[in-house]
Amino acid sequence: MDKSIGTANYPVTFRKNDSEDLGAHIKHRHSVVLLGIKRVGISNFLNFFIGKREIQDTYVKGRGKHFFIPVDLNDLVESEIQPFWTLTLKRIVDAVEASSMNPFVKKEINELFLESIQLQDLFFTLDSVRLSIKKIIDQGYLPTLFLIRFDRLIGSVTPEFFANLAGLRDATHHQLSYVFTSFLPFERIFPDVFQHAALLVGYRKLYIKPAEKTDQRIILNTYKRRYDVTLGDEIEDYLLDFSNGHFRYLQLALILLHEKGADKKDKNKLFEYLVADEGIRLQSEELWENLNKDEQAILLKIVKREKLTKEDKKKAEYLLNSGFIKEEGKIFKIFNQLFEYHVKEREKEEQKEGYSELSKKELLLFNCLKDNLNQICEREKIIEIVWPQEQETGVSDWAIDKLMGRLRLKLKNQNGNFEIQTIKTRGYKLIESV
């Protein structure tokens, strides 16, 4: 299965409340940060929102013609500021080229991009972005830059960077707006520059929670049509219950059922099959690791059915807003069964830390590095060797780094003669330690 599915076929009512909220912000030229559980489906929602022709007439009515420019930071080879502005300028060119804009304007903006590539000068590239945005506005459009997976810039942004974003807004008299996406609030991923982000860009928060069952069924039906997947009604209901609105969990479960030949008709056996899958386990671990210690402790309390104190509820603000947990009566529950299972098993997993025998994936990774001893092992090569079945659906940087971290720890515990070096933006290198 592909990483993405045909959102163009979604009905305009898909995630209706989220569309209404986002459309109202764009209409009033607000900048917005879309927040939610990692891989919950924010990018899927934006693919629909940006690409569906009826969206603007339905949810962004009035105040002129709107011009959407998606910039997916997953396309960055290096998560640095210069490549970010180059990518942004390229996506402006792409959006303009696909539009019915004046051919002369298209040519001017493309020439700005080509010159910026030749000069490789940050200030020229930034000014080219400003000039391109201005030309779009001069054509009667209201541009919105969708900075998707903006959290990829963790560790790279500076106060000056946010000042440049604000400067672009000011230069357009606030006719330009931004839509950022992030799995955590800016104050947590950019703590050192948060005040600059809040004051200079002036964004609003909008939480995208796990999809309602009707919306999740739309995603499921699209998969079924596109890939000719046949599932019984009972199995479909099980999948929707287990994933409960989380896009990636549903995607991984469908891959298991369709491509890996799983034929499970019993609810309990199907659940056992899903939680044993490494892709699903890695997804659960990624969600867990992105929470802070207080939030993890609260989740452990919930699965133990312990009562949350007033202080706990204050610390659970992100968990509640993002939909990680929900309150039913006076009982708090974790949003889906797959992640709840992981939380229940977490203490057992932590007790295994320090165990030095390599797992199957760790052994594949170690052999991959060892076969290329003293040479850089690119991330793409690692995915090919360690995750051969996941190449189409994608393996996150987090999953690679996490597996690498476990291998490093076990090599250290074994007092081996090898050391793993990180080669920034490229991959890893195994060397013999002295």
C-alpha positions in Angstrom: 0.0 0.0 0.0 1.1 3.5 -0.6 1.8 6.0 2.1 -1.1 8.2 1.0 -4.5 7.5 -0.2 -7.0 9.3 -2.5 -8.3 12.1 -0.3 -9.8 13.8 -3.4 -12.6 11.2 -3.2 -13.5 12.1 0.4 -16.9 13.8 0.8 -16.7 17.5 1.6 -18.2 16.6 5.0 -15.0 14.7 6.1 -13.8 16.0 9.5 -16.5 18.7 9.1 -15.9 20.4 12.5 -12.1 20.6 11.9 -12.7 22.0 8.4 -15.1 24.6 9.7 -12.6 25.7 12.4 -9.6 25.8 10.1 -11.6 27.5 7.4 -12.7 30.3 9.8 -9.1 31.0 10.8 -7.9 31.2 7.2 -10.8 33.4 6.2 -9.8 35.9 9.0 -6.1 35.5 8.0 -5.1 34.0 11.4 -2.0 31.9 11.6 -2.8 28.5 13.1 -0.9 25.5 14.7 -2.7 22.2 14.1 -1.8 20.0 17.0 -2.5 16.3 17.6 -1.2 12.9 18.5 1.7 11.9 16.2 0.4 10.2 13.0 -3.2 10.8 14.0 -4.0 11.9 10.5 -3.3 15.6 10.4 -1.4 15.4 7.1 -4.2 13.2 5.7 -6.7 15.9 6.7 -4.7 18.7 5.1 -4.2 16.7 1.9 -8.0 16.6 1.8 -8.5 20.3 2.9 -5.9 21.7 0.4 -6.8 19.4 -2.6 -10.6 19.3 -2.4 -12.0 21.9 -4.8 -15.2 22.4 -2.9 -13.4 23.3 0.4 -13.0 27.0 -0.2 -16.6 27.5 -1.3 -17.8 25.5 1.7 -15.5 26.5 4.6 -13.5 29.6 3.5 -16.3 31.8 2.1 -15.8 35.5 1.3 -12.8 37.8 1.3 -11.4 37.1 -2.1 -9.7 34.1 -3.7 -7.6 31.9 -1.5 -4.3 30.4 -2.7 -3.0 27.3 -0.7 0.7 26.5 -0.8 1.6 23.2 0.9 5.2 22.8 2.1 5.8 19.3 3.6 9.0 19.3 5.7 9.3 15.6 5.1 10.7 16.6 1.8 13.7 18.2 3.5 16.9 16.3 3.1 18.5 18.5 5.8 16.3 19.9 8.6 18.1 23.3 8.5 17.0 26.8 7.8 18.5 27.4 4.4 17.0 24.2 2.9 13.7 25.1 4.5 13.5 28.4 2.7 14.6 26.8 -0.6 11.9 24.1 -0.3 9.3 26.8 0.5 10.3 28.8 -2.6 10.1 25.6 -4.7 6.6 24.8 -3.4 5.5 28.3 -4.2 6.7 27.8 -7.8 4.9 24.4 -7.9 1.6 25.9 -6.6 1.8 28.8 -9.0 2.7 26.6 -12.0 -0.4 24.4 -11.3 -2.7 27.4 -11.1 -4.4 29.6 -13.8 -2.2 32.5 -12.9 -0.7 34.9 -15.5 2.0 33.0 -17.4 4.3 36.0 -17.1 4.0 35.9 -13.3 4.7 32.2 -13.4 7.9 32.9 -15.3 9.0 35.6 -13.0 8.6 33.5 -9.9 10.3 30.5 -11.5 13.3 32.8 -12.4 13.6 33.9 -8.8 13.8 30.3 -7.8 16.4 29.4 -10.4 18.6 32.4 -9.4 18.3 31.5 -5.7 19.5 27.9 -6.5 22.5 29.4 -8.3 23.4 31.9 -5.6 22.7 29.7 -2.6 22.4 32.8 -0.5 19.9 32.7 2.4 19.0 36.4 2.2 18.4 36.3 -1.5 16.2 33.1 -1.1 14.2 34.7 1.7 13.7 37.9 -0.3 12.6 35.8 -3.3 10.0 34.2 -1.1 8.8 37.6 -0.2 8.7 38.9 -3.8 6.9 35.7 -4.9 4.2 36.0 -2.2 3.8 39.7 -3.2 3.3 38.8 -6.8 0.6 36.2 -5.8 -1.2 38.9 -3.8 -0.9 41.4 -6.7 -2.8 38.8 -8.8 -5.7 39.1 -6.4 -5.1 36.0 -4.2 -4.8 35.6 -0.4 -1.9 33.1 0.1 -1.7 30.6 2.9 1.5 28.7 3.6 0.9 25.2 5.0 4.1 24.3 6.9 3.4 20.6 7.4 5.4 18.6 9.9 7.0 21.8 11.1 8.3 20.0 14.2 11.0 18.6 12.0 12.9 21.8 12.6 13.4 21.0 16.3 16.9 22.2 17.2 17.3 24.4 14.1 14.9 27.4 14.6 16.1 30.6 16.2 14.4 33.9 17.2 15.6 35.3 13.9 13.8 32.6 12.0 10.5 33.4 13.6 11.3 37.1 13.0 11.6 36.3 9.3 8.2 34.5 9.3 6.7 37.5 11.0 8.5 39.9 8.6 6.8 38.1 5.6 3.4 38.6 7.2 4.2 42.3 7.9 5.4 42.8 4.3 2.1 41.6 3.0 0.0 43.7 5.5 -1.1 40.3 7.1 -2.6 39.1 3.9 -0.3 36.1 4.2 -1.2 33.5 6.8 0.5 30.3 8.1 -0.8 26.9 9.0 1.8 24.9 11.0 1.4 21.3 12.0 3.1 19.8 15.0 2.6 16.8 17.4 3.4 19.0 20.4 2.8 22.7 21.3 5.5 25.1 20.3 6.3 25.8 24.0 7.5 22.2 24.3 9.4 21.7 21.0 10.9 25.2 20.8 11.2 26.1 24.5 14.1 28.5 24.0 12.4 30.6 21.3 8.7 30.0 22.2 8.1 33.6 23.2 9.4 34.8 19.8 7.1 32.3 18.0 4.0 33.4 20.0 4.7 37.1 19.9 6.0 37.5 16.3 3.8 35.1 14.4 0.7 35.4 16.6 -0.6 31.9 16.0 -3.7 30.2 17.4 -3.9 26.5 18.5 -6.3 24.1 16.9 -6.2 20.5 18.2 -7.0 17.7 15.7 -8.3 14.8 17.7 -8.6 11.1 16.5 -11.2 10.9 13.8 -14.8 10.0 14.6 -15.9 6.6 13.4 -17.8 8.0 10.4 -14.7 9.8 9.2 -12.5 6.8 9.9 -14.8 4.6 7.8 -14.4 7.1 4.9 -10.6 6.4 5.1 -11.2 2.7 5.3 -13.6 2.6 2.3 -11.1 4.6 0.2 -8.5 2.0 1.0 -10.9 -0.8 0.0 -11.7 0.8 -3.3 -8.2 1.7 -4.3 -6.5 -1.5 -3.4 -9.5 -3.9 -3.9 -9.4 -5.0 -0.3 -12.2 -7.3 0.8 -13.0 -7.4 4.5 -16.1 -8.6 6.4 -18.3 -6.2 8.3 -17.2 -7.7 11.6 -13.5 -7.3 10.8 -14.0 -3.7 9.7 -15.8 -2.9 13.0 -12.9 -4.5 14.9 -10.3 -2.5 13.1 -12.2 0.8 13.7 -12.6 -0.2 17.4 -8.9 -1.1 17.8 -7.5 2.0 16.0 -10.3 4.3 17.2 -9.6 7.3 15.0 -5.8 7.0 14.7 -4.8 7.1 11.0 -1.5 5.2 11.2 -2.8 2.4 13.4 -5.6 1.8 10.9 -3.1 1.9 8.0 -0.8 -0.6 9.6 -3.6 -3.0 10.5 -4.9 -2.9 6.9 -1.4 -3.7 5.6 -1.3 -6.7 7.9 -4.6 -8.0 6.8 -4.1 -7.3 3.1 -0.5 -7.7 2.2 0.8 -10.1 4.9 -2.0 -12.6 4.5 -3.5 -12.3 8.0 -6.8 -14.1 8.1 -8.2 -13.5 11.6 -11.9 -13.6 12.2 -11.9 -13.9 16.0 -11.7 -10.5 17.7 -9.3 -11.6 20.5 -7.0 -13.4 18.1 -7.0 -10.5 15.7 -6.1 -8.2 18.6 -3.2 -10.5 19.7 -2.0 -10.5 16.1 -2.0 -6.7 15.8 -0.2 -6.0 19.1 2.5 -8.5 18.2 3.3 -6.8 15.0 6.5 -4.8 15.1 5.2 -1.9 13.1 2.3 -1.4 15.5 4.6 -1.9 18.5 7.0 0.8 17.2 4.0 3.1 16.6 2.9 2.7 20.2 6.4 3.2 21.5 6.8 6.4 19.4 3.6 7.8 20.9 4.8 6.9 24.4 8.3 8.4 24.0 6.9 11.7 22.8 5.2 12.3 26.1 6.8 13.7 29.2 7.3 11.8 32.4 4.3 13.4 34.1 2.0 12.4 31.2 3.4 8.8 31.1 2.8 8.5 34.8 -0.8 9.7 34.3 -1.4 7.0 31.6 0.0 4.4 34.0 -2.5 5.6 36.6 -5.3 5.3 34.2 -4.6 1.7 33.2 -4.3 0.8 36.9 -7.7 2.5 37.4 -6.3 4.9 40.0 -8.1 8.2 40.6 -6.5 11.3 39.1 -5.8 14.1 41.5 -6.4 17.8 40.6 -2.7 18.2 40.1 -2.8 15.2 37.7 -5.6 16.8 35.7 -3.6 20.0 35.3 -0.6 18.0 34.0 -2.9 16.0 31.7 -3.9 19.1 29.7 -2.1 18.0 26.5 -3.4 14.5 26.9 -7.0 15.7 27.1 -6.7 18.4 24.4 -5.1 16.1 21.8 -7.4 13.2 22.5 -4.9 10.8 24.1 -7.3 10.4 26.9 -11.0 11.2 27.3 -13.3 11.5 30.3 -16.4 9.4 30.4 -18.4 10.3 33.5 -15.7 10.4 36.1 -13.6 7.7 34.4 -10.6 8.5 32.2 -9.8 6.2 29.3 -6.9 5.9 26.8 -8.0 6.7 23.3 -7.5 3.2 21.7 -7.0 -0.4 22.7 -3.7 -0.8 20.8 -2.0 2.0 22.7 -3.6 1.1 25.9 -2.1 -2.4 25.6 1.3 -0.8 25.1 0.9 1.3 28.3 -0.1 -1.8 30.2 3.0 -3.7 29.0 5.4 -0.7 29.5 6.6 -1.6 33.0 7.5 -5.2 31.8 9.4 -3.8 28.8 11.4 -1.3 31.0 12.4 -4.2 33.2 14.1 -5.8 30.2 16.5 -2.8 29.7 20.1 -3.9 29.8 19.4 -7.4 28.5 22.3 -7.8 26.0 21.0 -10.4 23.5 20.2 -8.7 20.2 16.6 -8.9 18.8 16.0 -9.9 15.2 15.9 -6.2 14.0 18.9 -5.2 16.1 20.9 -8.1 14.6 19.9 -7.1 11.1 21.0 -3.5 11.8 24.2 -4.6 13.4 25.1 -6.9 10.4 24.2 -4.0 8.0 26.6 -1.7 9.8 29.3 -4.4 10.1 29.1 -5.2 6.4 29.9 -1.6 5.8 32.5 -1.2 8.6 34.1 2.3 8.7 31.8 3.4 5.9 28.6 5.5 6.1 25.5 3.4 6.1 22.8 5.5 4.6 19.3 5.6 6.2 17.7 4.3 3.0 20.1 1.3 3.0 19.2 0.6 6.7 15.4 0.7 5.9 16.0 -1.6 2.9 17.8 -4.2 5.1 16.0 -3.9 8.4 12.5 -3.0 7.3 12.1 -4.5 3.8 8.3 -4.8 4.1 7.9 -1.2 5.2 9.6 0.7 2.3 6.3 1.7 0.7 4.6 2.9 3.9 7.7 4.6 5.2 9.8 4.2 8.3 10.1 7.3 10.6 13.4 8.8 11.6 12.3 8.2 15.1 12.0 4.4 14.6 15.5 4.2 13.1 17.0 6.4 15.9 15.3 4.4 18.5 16.5 1.0 17.2 20.0 2.5 16.8 19.9 3.7 20.4 19.0 0.2 21.7 21.8 -1.3 19.7 24.3 1.2 21.0 23.3 0.4 24.6 23.6 -3.3 24.1 27.0 -3.0 22.4 28.1 -0.9 25.4 26.7 -3.4 27.9 28.5 -6.2 26.1 31.8 -4.3 26.3 32.2 -4.9 22.6 34.9 -3.5 20.3 32.5 -1.5 18.2 31.1 2.0 18.4 28.3 3.6 16.3 28.9 7.1 15.0 26.0 9.3 13.8 26.6 11.0 10.5 24.3 14.0 10.5 21.6 14.1 7.8 23.0 10.9 6.2 23.1 7.8 8.4 25.5 5.9 10.7 29.0 4.4 10.7 30.3 1.4 12.7 33.9 1.7 13.7 36.1 -0.5 15.9 36.7 1.2 19.2 40.2 1.3 20.8 
